[in-house]
Amino acid sequence: MPWREPDDPSAWVDLNATEYDEVWDQIYAQLDFRPGVKPEDWPSFREPHDSVTYDLCGAFTDIERSELEAAAALLEALNVAKGSDRYVYALDWQHPGYRFYPGEARAPLRVDSWLVPALPDGDYYLFVADDLRLGWLSHPWESSVCVFGALVPAFRSAWTDAEWPILRSGGRPIRPSD
């Protein structure tokens, strides 16, 4: 039984143990995932060359509003960017994972209506294509989200960069004057 109750249960399909292990093995290997709470260990992922990493610190002043708006923008971007794929993986590190069907989902109306939230609240939350060509990687300790692949332009049209400052582009730090 999930700890959250989705408004759209058909959009969330539990991963079996084999699929769960395979997708996490792929994330550890291809994205060099290294969970860590110390700033010197960040970023915890090898950020792809076609990525933008946003600073979420300002999002936590009104976390409920920010979560709902971020999830709505993420859903819109996934529906645009996923192409012919019907699902992406929705993952919560060291917790159950799901096949998430964006075409079956609706933007959340309450914070706990998605089984994997968009914004980190102490866990790493990921939404990734099965081949990792696009994704959303949230980092709970850095308070950031890395968006990559075709999800970048789709997310930019659903969300404004002015809301969240950019920390890195292609894994490289952005200086405030850039």
Secondary structure, 3 states (H helix, E strand, C coil): CCCCCCCCHHHEEECCHHHHHHHHHHHHHHCCCCCCCCHHHCCCCCCCCCEEEEECHHHHHHHHHHHHHHHHHHHHHHHHHCCCCCCEEEEECCCCCEEECHHHCCCCCCHHHCCCCCCCCCCCEEEECCCCCCEEEEECCCCEEEEECCHHHHHHHHCCCCCCCEEEECCEECCCCC
